[in-house]
Amino acid sequence: MTTTANQLFKDLVQKGRLSSTIAEVASLTAIDVAPVIEELSGLRDYHQLRMLESFQESRVSDYHLGVSTGYGYGDSARDTLDQVMAQALFAESALVREQFVSGTHAIAAALYGLLRPGDEVISATGLPYDTLREVIGIDQASGSLQDFGITYRQVDLKPDGSIDLPTLLEQVSPRTKLVMFQRSRGYSLRPSLSVAEIGQACQTLNQRHPHVLTFVDNCYGELVEKLEPTALGAHLIAGSLIKNLGGGLAPTGGYVAGKAELVEKAAGRLTAPGIGAHVGSSPGGRRLYFQGLFMAPQVVYEALAGAIFAARLFERLGFAVTPRYDEHRSDIIQAITIGTAEGVVAFCQGLQQACPVDGFVLPEPNAMPGYADPVIMAGGTFIQGATSELSADAPIREPYAVYFQGGLSQTFVRLGAVIAAQKLYDRALLP
């Protein structure tokens, strides 16, 4: 890969798309990261074998890949996809639906399904991701959990980014129905949480406060470690199919997985009580959902390999990055602190120019539903908003960091990273 990468950078120099300065840094970066990326191949192979076994044990067949219409009664493909996903995520049950419009929608369905008026929810990881704040009622929105008499409190993470378990245990009251964890860093520079840390917190909560449910926003973390939170005590997890588990192929959708009775409650919120998971057709067919799930271990590997390269490249260029290229990872997100609004815009515009779709577009910060600050998003993806393909986004607020994730191939990620770096170099925005 190192020799191939070096030739890639030389080709970009010859085409006038990369300066010799950035190409030299990129070549040194490729040498640095090669052994770290090699270690990832074992994780990829582990998940690929598990995924194959899940497909085979669920007896996936050609007729599961076709279409269904209307209510979808008797749709064995829907039930089989749920079964494959459940096994892949170490869960009793799963709800995999294209009717989920996003990961936020899947998470909201789980929260509304589990919580009732008078209940309390505690975030164990501080302030949640921007789009969930209106769901909860932290930011005002019609129909929030707060509108239904559900109260919210949060326990901030420790200064080192770890869960403050003693404080969390003290804060639980008889009214506390659910404790939620956000696995990824979101729009913050804190570390993503490992499955082991989440699992320890869930197990301790289950022992000390058995009336409390534990729920994990699992977005961006699937297949990054050997286990999922459901294997270590989390009652329920949820996420998006246009992130890790869609394998770059799923055109939309989300999932909820965990204890069967809790998954059914989320299903009742998605559809209606009494109908639950027993309906939901797929007029476009489920081939891309099955195929994307099967490809997910490889796509996650490519995204992680690309993130490792980007981390080292921008570290060499003088930027603060988290995680560093050789640190443990629990999600696919690479945070890079650019330090200025102008730098954030330049980075995202450079990345956009490396994309196959809308590569001619110059993204600009703008207001977006669910976000408190203007946000800039880069990513010319085949599926709109599919962060698994390659994207970067950032709120325009201090410390002016970009959040870089995804990549259908690590070569594609390297192209995006070096062209983003070149844009910063051209505008004299390097440290």
C-alpha positions as CSV (number, residue, x, y, z in Angstrom):
1,M,0.0,0.0,0.0
2,T,2.9,2.4,0.8
3,T,4.4,2.2,-2.7
4,T,1.0,2.5,-4.3
5,A,0.1,5.5,-2.1
6,N,3.4,7.2,-3.0
7,Q,2.6,6.8,-6.7
8,L,-0.9,8.2,-6.1
9,F,0.6,11.4,-4.6
10,K,3.1,11.7,-7.5
11,D,0.3,11.4,-10.0
12,L,-1.6,14.2,-8.2
13,V,1.5,16.4,-8.4
14,Q,1.9,15.7,-12.1
15,K,-1.8,16.6,-12.7
16,G,-1.3,19.9,-10.8
17,R,-3.7,18.9,-8.0
18,L,-1.1,18.6,-5.3
19,S,2.0,20.5,-4.3
20,S,5.3,18.7,-3.8
21,T,5.2,19.9,-0.2
22,I,1.9,18.2,0.7
23,A,2.9,15.1,-1.4
24,E,6.0,14.7,0.6
25,V,4.1,14.9,3.9
26,A,1.6,12.4,2.6
27,S,4.3,10.0,1.5
28,L,5.8,10.0,5.0
29,T,2.4,9.6,6.5
30,A,1.7,6.5,4.4
31,I,4.9,5.0,5.9
32,D,3.9,5.9,9.4
33,V,0.5,4.4,9.3
34,A,1.2,1.1,7.4
35,P,1.7,-1.1,10.4
36,V,-1.3,0.4,12.3
37,I,-3.6,-0.3,9.3
38,E,-2.2,-3.8,9.0
39,E,-3.3,-4.6,12.5
40,L,-6.9,-3.7,11.5
41,S,-7.2,-6.6,9.0
42,G,-7.7,-9.1,11.8
43,L,-10.7,-7.2,13.1
44,R,-12.2,-7.0,9.6
45,D,-11.8,-10.7,9.0
46,Y,-13.4,-11.5,12.4
47,H,-16.5,-9.5,11.6
48,Q,-16.6,-10.8,8.0
49,L,-16.7,-14.4,9.3
50,R,-19.4,-13.5,11.9
51,M,-21.5,-11.8,9.2
52,L,-21.2,-14.7,6.8
53,E,-22.3,-17.1,9.6
54,S,-25.3,-14.8,10.4
55,F,-26.4,-14.9,6.8
56,Q,-26.0,-18.6,6.6
57,E,-27.7,-19.4,9.9
58,S,-30.7,-17.2,8.9
59,R,-30.9,-19.0,5.6
60,V,-30.8,-15.9,3.4
61,S,-32.1,-16.8,0.0
62,D,-32.5,-15.2,-3.4
63,Y,-36.2,-14.6,-2.8
64,H,-35.4,-12.4,0.2
65,L,-33.8,-9.9,-2.1
66,G,-37.0,-9.0,-4.0
67,V,-39.7,-6.4,-3.5
68,S,-42.8,-6.3,-1.3
69,T,-45.7,-3.8,-1.3
70,G,-48.5,-2.4,0.7
71,Y,-48.6,-3.6,4.3
72,G,-45.9,-6.1,3.8
73,Y,-47.8,-8.9,5.5
74,G,-46.0,-12.2,5.5
75,D,-42.8,-10.6,4.2
76,S,-40.2,-13.1,5.3
77,A,-37.4,-11.0,3.9
78,R,-38.2,-8.3,6.5
79,D,-38.1,-10.8,9.3
80,T,-34.9,-12.4,8.0
81,L,-33.1,-9.1,7.7
82,D,-34.1,-8.4,11.3
83,Q,-32.7,-11.8,12.4
84,V,-29.4,-11.3,10.6
85,M,-28.9,-7.9,12.1
86,A,-29.8,-9.1,15.6
87,Q,-27.2,-11.9,15.4
88,A,-24.6,-9.5,14.0
89,L,-25.2,-7.1,16.9
90,F,-25.3,-9.7,19.7
91,A,-29.0,-8.9,20.3
92,E,-32.1,-10.9,21.0
93,S,-34.1,-9.0,18.4
94,A,-33.7,-6.2,15.8
95,L,-35.9,-3.8,13.9
96,V,-34.4,-2.9,10.6
97,R,-36.5,-0.6,8.5
98,E,-36.2,1.7,5.5
99,Q,-39.1,3.7,7.1
100,F,-36.5,5.1,9.6
101,V,-35.4,8.3,7.9
102,S,-32.2,8.7,9.9
103,G,-30.4,7.5,13.0
104,T,-32.0,10.3,15.0
105,H,-35.4,8.9,14.0
106,A,-34.5,5.4,15.1
107,I,-33.2,6.7,18.4
108,A,-36.3,8.9,18.9
109,A,-38.6,5.8,18.2
110,A,-36.7,3.9,20.9
111,L,-37.0,6.8,23.4
112,Y,-40.7,7.4,22.8
113,G,-41.4,3.7,22.8
114,L,-39.7,3.2,26.2
115,L,-40.6,6.3,28.1
116,R,-43.9,7.4,29.7
117,P,-45.1,10.6,31.3
118,G,-43.5,11.1,34.7
119,D,-40.4,9.2,33.7
120,E,-36.9,10.6,33.8
121,V,-34.1,10.1,31.3
122,I,-30.4,10.7,32.2
123,S,-27.7,11.2,29.7
124,A,-24.5,9.6,31.1
125,T,-22.3,11.3,28.5
126,G,-23.1,14.9,28.9
127,L,-24.9,17.0,26.3
128,P,-26.2,14.8,23.5
129,Y,-25.6,15.3,19.8
130,D,-27.2,18.4,18.3
131,T,-30.2,16.6,16.5
132,L,-31.3,14.9,19.7
133,R,-31.6,18.0,21.8
134,E,-34.9,19.0,20.3
135,V,-36.1,15.4,20.6
136,I,-35.4,15.5,24.3
137,G,-36.5,19.1,24.8
138,I,-33.2,20.6,25.8
139,D,-33.7,22.9,22.8
140,Q,-37.4,23.9,22.4
141,A,-39.3,21.9,19.8
142,S,-43.0,20.9,19.4
143,G,-43.6,17.3,20.4
144,S,-40.4,16.8,22.4
145,L,-40.2,14.3,25.3
146,Q,-40.5,17.3,27.6
147,D,-43.9,18.1,26.1
148,F,-45.0,14.6,27.3
149,G,-43.9,15.2,30.9
150,I,-40.7,13.3,30.6
151,T,-37.8,15.0,32.4
152,Y,-34.2,15.1,31.6
153,R,-30.9,15.4,33.5
154,Q,-27.3,14.8,32.4
155,V,-24.1,13.7,34.1
156,D,-21.1,15.2,32.4
157,L,-18.1,13.1,31.5
158,K,-14.9,13.4,33.5
159,P,-12.2,15.8,32.3
160,D,-10.5,12.8,30.6
161,G,-13.7,12.0,28.7
162,S,-14.6,8.9,30.7
163,I,-18.0,8.1,32.2
164,D,-18.3,9.5,35.8
165,L,-19.9,6.3,37.1
166,P,-20.0,7.2,40.8
167,T,-21.9,10.4,40.1
168,L,-24.2,8.7,37.6
169,L,-25.1,6.0,40.2
170,E,-25.8,8.8,42.8
171,Q,-28.0,10.7,40.3
172,V,-30.4,7.8,39.6
173,S,-33.7,8.2,41.4
174,P,-36.9,6.1,41.6
175,R,-38.2,8.2,38.7
176,T,-35.3,7.4,36.4
177,K,-36.5,5.1,33.7
178,L,-33.6,5.2,31.3
179,V,-29.9,6.1,31.1
180,M,-28.6,6.8,27.7
181,F,-25.0,6.8,26.4
182,Q,-23.7,8.4,23.2
183,R,-20.9,6.1,21.9
184,S,-19.4,8.5,19.4
185,R,-17.9,11.9,20.1
186,G,-20.6,13.8,18.1
187,Y,-19.5,17.5,17.6
188,S,-17.1,17.4,20.5
189,L,-13.4,16.6,21.0
190,R,-13.9,14.1,23.8
191,P,-12.9,10.5,23.0
192,S,-15.5,8.1,21.7
193,L,-16.5,5.6,24.3
194,S,-15.2,2.0,24.1
195,V,-17.7,-0.9,24.3
196,A,-15.9,-2.1,27.4
197,E,-16.5,1.2,29.2
198,I,-20.1,1.4,28.2
199,G,-20.6,-2.3,29.2
200,Q,-19.1,-1.8,32.6
201,A,-21.5,1.2,33.2
202,C,-24.5,-0.8,32.0
203,Q,-23.6,-3.8,34.1
204,T,-23.1,-1.7,37.2
205,L,-26.4,0.1,36.6
206,N,-28.2,-3.2,36.1
207,Q,-26.9,-4.5,39.4
208,R,-27.4,-1.3,41.5
209,H,-30.6,0.0,39.9
210,P,-32.4,-2.9,38.1
211,H,-35.4,-0.7,37.3
212,V,-33.3,1.4,35.0
213,L,-33.0,0.7,31.2
214,T,-29.7,1.3,29.5
215,F,-29.8,2.7,25.9
216,V,-26.9,3.4,23.6
217,D,-26.8,5.8,20.6
218,N,-24.6,3.4,18.6
219,C,-24.1,5.6,15.5
220,Y,-20.6,5.4,13.9
221,G,-19.5,2.7,16.2
222,E,-20.8,-0.5,14.7
223,L,-18.1,-3.2,13.8
224,V,-15.3,-0.9,15.0
225,E,-14.6,-3.2,18.0
226,K,-15.2,-6.9,18.4
227,L,-18.3,-6.6,20.5
228,E,-21.3,-4.3,20.6
229,P,-22.8,-2.7,23.7
230,T,-25.6,-5.3,23.6
231,A,-23.1,-8.0,24.3
232,L,-22.1,-6.4,27.6
233,G,-25.3,-5.4,29.2
234,A,-26.9,-2.6,27.2
235,H,-30.7,-3.2,26.9
236,L,-31.1,-1.4,23.6
237,I,-29.0,0.3,20.9
238,A,-30.0,2.2,17.7
239,G,-28.3,3.7,14.7
240,S,-28.4,4.5,11.0
241,L,-28.1,2.3,7.9
242,I,-26.4,5.1,5.9
243,K,-23.5,4.8,8.3
244,N,-21.5,1.7,9.2
245,L,-24.0,-1.1,8.8
246,G,-25.2,0.0,5.3
247,G,-21.9,-0.9,3.8
248,G,-22.2,2.1,1.5
249,L,-25.1,0.5,-0.3
250,A,-28.2,0.8,1.8
251,P,-30.2,3.8,0.4
252,T,-31.8,4.8,3.6
253,G,-33.0,3.4,6.9
254,G,-32.1,2.7,10.5
255,Y,-32.2,0.0,13.2
256,V,-33.0,-0.7,16.8
257,A,-31.6,-3.8,18.5
258,G,-31.5,-5.4,21.9
259,K,-34.0,-7.1,24.2
260,A,-37.0,-8.4,22.3
261,E,-39.7,-6.7,24.4
262,L,-38.0,-3.4,24.1
263,V,-37.5,-3.6,20.4
264,E,-41.2,-4.3,20.1
265,K,-42.0,-1.1,22.0
266,A,-39.8,0.9,19.6
267,A,-41.6,-0.9,16.7
268,G,-45.0,0.2,18.2
269,R,-43.8,3.8,18.1
270,L,-42.5,3.5,14.5
271,T,-45.8,2.0,13.2
272,A,-48.7,1.7,15.8
273,P,-49.4,-0.3,18.9
274,G,-50.6,-3.7,18.0
275,I,-49.0,-3.5,14.6
276,G,-45.4,-3.1,15.7
277,A,-42.8,-5.0,13.7
278,H,-45.3,-7.1,11.7
279,V,-45.7,-4.6,8.8
280,G,-43.5,-2.6,6.6
281,S,-43.0,-3.3,2.9
282,S,-40.0,-2.6,0.7
283,P,-41.2,-1.5,-2.8
284,G,-37.6,-1.1,-3.9
285,G,-36.5,-4.4,-2.6
286,R,-34.1,-5.4,0.1
287,R,-31.1,-6.5,-1.9
288,L,-29.1,-3.4,-1.1
289,Y,-29.8,-3.8,2.6
290,F,-28.7,-7.4,2.8
291,Q,-25.7,-6.7,0.5
292,G,-24.7,-3.6,2.3
293,L,-24.8,-5.4,5.7
294,F,-22.7,-8.2,4.3
295,M,-20.1,-5.6,3.0
296,A,-20.1,-3.6,6.2
297,P,-17.0,-5.2,7.8
298,Q,-14.9,-4.3,4.7
299,V,-16.3,-0.8,4.4
300,V,-15.7,-0.1,8.1
301,Y,-12.2,-1.3,7.7
302,E,-11.6,1.0,4.7
303,A,-13.1,4.0,6.7
304,L,-10.9,3.2,9.7
305,A,-7.8,2.9,7.5
306,G,-8.6,6.2,5.9
307,A,-9.2,7.9,9.3
308,I,-5.8,6.7,10.5
309,F,-4.1,8.2,7.5
310,A,-6.0,11.5,7.9
311,A,-5.1,11.7,11.6
312,R,-1.4,11.3,10.9
313,L,-1.4,13.6,7.9
314,F,-2.9,16.5,9.7
315,E,-0.9,15.9,12.8
316,R,2.2,16.1,10.7
317,L,0.9,19.4,9.2
318,G,0.6,20.8,12.7
319,F,-3.1,20.3,13.6
320,A,-4.4,18.8,16.8
321,V,-6.3,15.5,16.1
322,T,-8.3,13.1,18.1
323,P,-7.8,10.2,18.2
324,R,-4.2,10.1,17.1
325,Y,-3.4,7.7,14.4
326,D,-2.0,5.0,16.7
327,E,-4.7,5.3,19.4
328,H,-7.6,2.9,20.1
329,R,-10.7,3.7,18.1
330,S,-14.3,3.1,19.1
331,D,-16.0,4.8,16.1
332,I,-15.0,5.9,12.5
333,I,-14.9,9.6,13.2
334,Q,-11.7,11.6,13.0
335,A,-11.8,15.0,14.6
336,I,-9.3,17.6,13.4
337,T,-9.1,21.0,15.1
338,I,-8.5,23.5,12.4
339,G,-8.8,26.5,14.7
340,T,-10.5,29.1,12.4
341,A,-13.8,29.3,10.6
342,E,-12.0,30.0,7.4
343,G,-9.9,26.9,7.8
344,V,-13.0,24.7,8.4
345,V,-14.6,26.0,5.2
346,A,-11.3,25.5,3.2
347,F,-11.0,21.9,4.5
348,C,-14.6,21.1,3.6
349,Q,-14.3,22.7,0.1
350,G,-11.1,20.8,-0.6
351,L,-12.7,17.5,0.4
352,Q,-15.7,18.2,-1.8
353,Q,-13.4,18.6,-4.8
354,A,-12.3,15.0,-4.2
355,C,-15.8,13.6,-4.4
356,P,-17.4,11.7,-7.3
357,V,-20.7,13.5,-7.0
358,D,-21.0,17.3,-6.9
359,G,-17.2,17.6,-7.0
360,F,-17.7,21.0,-8.6
361,V,-19.7,22.4,-5.7
362,L,-18.2,24.7,-3.0
363,P,-20.1,24.0,0.3
364,E,-20.8,26.9,2.6
365,P,-22.0,27.0,6.2
366,N,-25.7,27.2,6.5
367,A,-28.5,26.7,9.0
368,M,-29.8,23.2,9.2
369,P,-32.8,21.7,11.0
370,G,-31.8,20.2,14.4
371,Y,-28.5,22.1,14.6
372,A,-28.0,25.1,16.9
373,D,-25.2,26.7,14.9
374,P,-24.5,27.1,11.1
375,V,-23.1,23.8,9.8
376,I,-20.9,23.1,6.8
377,M,-21.2,19.6,5.2
378,A,-18.9,18.2,2.5
379,G,-19.5,14.9,0.8
380,G,-20.5,14.2,-2.7
381,T,-22.1,10.9,-2.0
382,F,-24.2,8.5,-4.2
383,I,-26.6,8.3,-1.3
384,Q,-27.6,11.7,0.1
385,G,-26.0,12.2,3.5
386,A,-24.3,8.8,3.6
387,T,-21.4,9.4,5.9
388,S,-20.1,5.9,5.3
389,E,-19.1,6.9,1.8
390,L,-16.8,9.9,2.8
391,S,-17.8,13.1,4.4
392,A,-16.8,15.9,6.7
393,D,-19.0,18.3,8.6
394,A,-18.5,20.9,11.2
395,P,-20.5,23.4,13.2
396,I,-19.2,26.9,12.8
397,R,-18.3,27.4,16.5
398,E,-15.2,27.2,18.6
399,P,-12.8,25.3,18.6
400,Y,-13.5,25.1,14.8
401,A,-13.0,21.4,14.4
402,V,-14.0,19.3,11.5
403,Y,-15.4,15.8,11.8
404,F,-14.1,13.5,9.1
405,Q,-15.6,10.1,8.6
406,G,-16.3,7.2,6.2
407,G,-14.7,6.1,3.0
408,L,-15.7,3.4,0.5
409,S,-12.0,2.7,0.0
410,Q,-9.0,4.0,1.8
411,T,-7.5,5.3,-1.4
412,F,-10.6,7.5,-1.8
413,V,-10.1,8.7,1.8
414,R,-6.5,9.5,1.1
415,L,-7.4,11.5,-1.9
416,G,-9.9,13.5,0.1
417,A,-7.5,14.1,2.9
418,V,-4.6,15.3,0.8
419,I,-6.8,17.6,-1.4
420,A,-8.3,19.1,1.7
421,A,-4.8,19.7,3.1
422,Q,-3.8,21.2,-0.3
423,K,-6.7,23.7,0.0
424,L,-5.5,24.8,3.4
425,Y,-2.0,25.1,2.0
426,D,-3.1,27.2,-0.9
427,R,-5.0,29.6,1.4
428,A,-2.0,29.9,3.8
429,L,-4.1,28.4,6.6
430,L,-1.6,25.8,7.8
431,P,-0.3,26.3,11.3
